[in-house]
Amino acid sequence: MVSATNPGTGAGSGPGDRLPGSTVMRYAAGSLGTGGFATLPGLVLVYYLTDSLGVTALAAGAIVTLAKVWDVLIDPLIGGLSDRTKQRTGSRRGPMLLGAIGLPIAFALTFAVPAGTPPVLAALWVLVAFVLAATCFSLFQVPYIALPAELTSGYRERTRLLTWRVIVLTVAILLFGAGGPELRGLFPEQPLVGYLVMAIVAGIVLSAGMLVATRVAPRGIPAPAAPAAPTASTAPRGRFGSGLLEHYREGLAALRESQPFRALLGTFVLQGLATGLMLAGAQFVARWILGDEGAVTLLFVALIAPALLVSPLWRVLADRIGKERAFRLASVLFLLASVLLIGMTWAPGWWILAPVALAGAAYAGMQTLPMAMLPDVISHDRAGGADRAGIFGGVWTAGETTGMALGSTVLTIVLALTGYVESTAGVRVEQPGSAISGIALSFSFLPALLMLASLAVLARYRLREHDITATEEPA
């Protein structure tokens, strides 16, 4: 049973209700934080470690992976915390606020390694600070993911809500993906200072968007205490034990009991791995294939400009043919773009901006549609008597984090295997041809294989609009 919401939140109460524009935009503002934190570290962190701090490619990959493993471990716990906070206070706002306040501090510390720090100590510094940043991010992101299922019960209204979120997300990707390196580039003679300035400015913007989004979290009546001795047949699946392992058991139960969730999450993880691999490789493509470190800005403009234009079109298409069919089409288009990019292995040049633009148009759908499908999955699960939106959000965030983290990890493995030469700030090196080929294939062939696998998993998602409208009750 969903607790009653405060009328001031503007949450929709039924399938036909329309969310106020202020609610939609406040929720979307949170994507300045989620999009920025997903983009900027994925773009520059490995490059920062290998080309400014002198950390080897494998060690850089290990740092990113360890931080993300920690993230994956705590996301289900934060999901349980989010659900318990909502049951106790009627709102998920507390953890969101804590994350929004702590993230800019930890993010700045990640890029504050003093000049001359030995590579081993620099690696440890970045690992500790980035783990702290990832923890703060999860405190916000997990309950944020759970909110759409509570803001409205309308199948199509969720698509509208998530469409605007993805529009802001694409702006954030452009703002941080292009603007971050530009800020760093203002200090060509002091690259470490440039990274720190970039991190401080980015952290402020991240926090501002997240703080705005916390205001949209419904404030309601705390859930009544559960009966003292529920039977096995009547005990709600969403209840929590006192031990931490209970949260993991709840996450595993959600995966086991919800086939649509397994299919949707599996698809999203594989696609997150593909896009994470391309994101981590973009800076390397700019520097070693296009021959201009600043070209990463053009790559992001080519990616985001089409995404901004077509994001509303994915919503229209989803309303006409269904979210799952539109999602499949977006995935096929991204697969086509990845295949076209394989040509850079033999013919590097600025022509790659065209398939990158196609990938950007597809990426808008690959974000809007699964995120709009997740609240449907939560609603379908809730119809069975559970109220575990936070658990779903925690498992989802853990899966998303895994995909993006493994993208960076796979890239560093490819770099190591192909002989990539790391360096410290201000030192110029030449890369062997094998390393250049490895960068190109990491940006094209490997993502194409992952997209093929994701389409096979997506074919198993069978939840349709009539399944939602037949079971949805007013929130």
Sequence and secondary structure as in RCSB ss.txt:
>XXXX:A:sequence
MVSATNPGTGAGSGPGDRLPGSTVMRYAAGSLGTGGFATLPGLVLVYYLTDSLGVTALAAGAIVTLAKVWDVLID
PLIGGLSDRTKQRTGSRRGPMLLGAIGLPIAFALTFAVPAGTPPVLAALWVLVAFVLAATCFSLFQVPYIALPAE
LTSGYRERTRLLTWRVIVLTVAILLFGAGGPELRGLFPEQPLVGYLVMAIVAGIVLSAGMLVATRVAPRGIPAPA
APAAPTASTAPRGRFGSGLLEHYREGLAALRESQPFRALLGTFVLQGLATGLMLAGAQFVARWILGDEGAVTLLF
VALIAPALLVSPLWRVLADRIGKERAFRLASVLFLLASVLLIGMTWAPGWWILAPVALAGAAYAGMQTLPMAMLP
DVISHDRAGGADRAGIFGGVWTAGETTGMALGSTVLTIVLALTGYVESTAGVRVEQPGSAISGIALSFSFLPALL
MLASLAVLARYRLREHDITATEEPA
>XXXX:A:secstr
    B GGG    STT    HHHHHHHHHHHHHHHHHHHHHHHHHHHHHHHTB   HHHHHHHHHHHHHHHHHHH
HHHHHHHHHHHHHHS SHHHHHHHHHHHHHHHHHHT   TT  HHHHHHHHHHHHHHHHHHHHHHHHHHHHTHHH
H   HHHHHHHHHHHHHHHHHHHHHHHHHHHHHHHT TT HHHHHHHHHHHHHHHHHHHHHHHHTTS  B     
  SS  TTTS TT   SSTHHHHHHHHHHHHH HHHHHHHHHHHHHHHHHHHHHHHHHHHHHHTSS GGGHHHHH
HHHHHHHHHHHHHHHHHHHHH HHHHHHHHHHHHHHHHHHHGGGGTS SGGGHHHHHHHHHHHHHHHHHHHHHHH
HHHHHHHTTT   HHHHHHHHHHHHHHHHHHHHHHHHHHHHHTT    BTT      HHHHHHHHHHTTHHHHHH
HHHHHHHHTT    HHHHHTT    
